[in-house]
Amino acid sequence: MRTHLFSGQRMKQIRMKRDIRQTDLAESLGITQGQVSRYENKGEQPAKELAEKIAALLNVSLDYLYGKTNNPVIHPLDRKLD
């Protein structure tokens, strides 16, 4: 079974495409800008709960951030209902 790691590169690409600064994302996540930078540039792996928050804030699927799919779009039926 192949292990998929969180892709900081994909996180960065989507963040920049959405015109979100590292500091703004960090504030929304309750972490430091330095931590966001380490996820994007150093390959550090966020906890699953934090990865879920990152995906939600960037409006992409968690599977996309883990490299399990090349499609960043969240299918409407995959969204959690409140």
Secondary structure by P-SEA (a helix, b strand, c coil): cccccccaaaaaaaaaaacccaaaaaaaacccaaaaaaaacccccccaaaaaaaaaaacccccccccccccccccccccccc
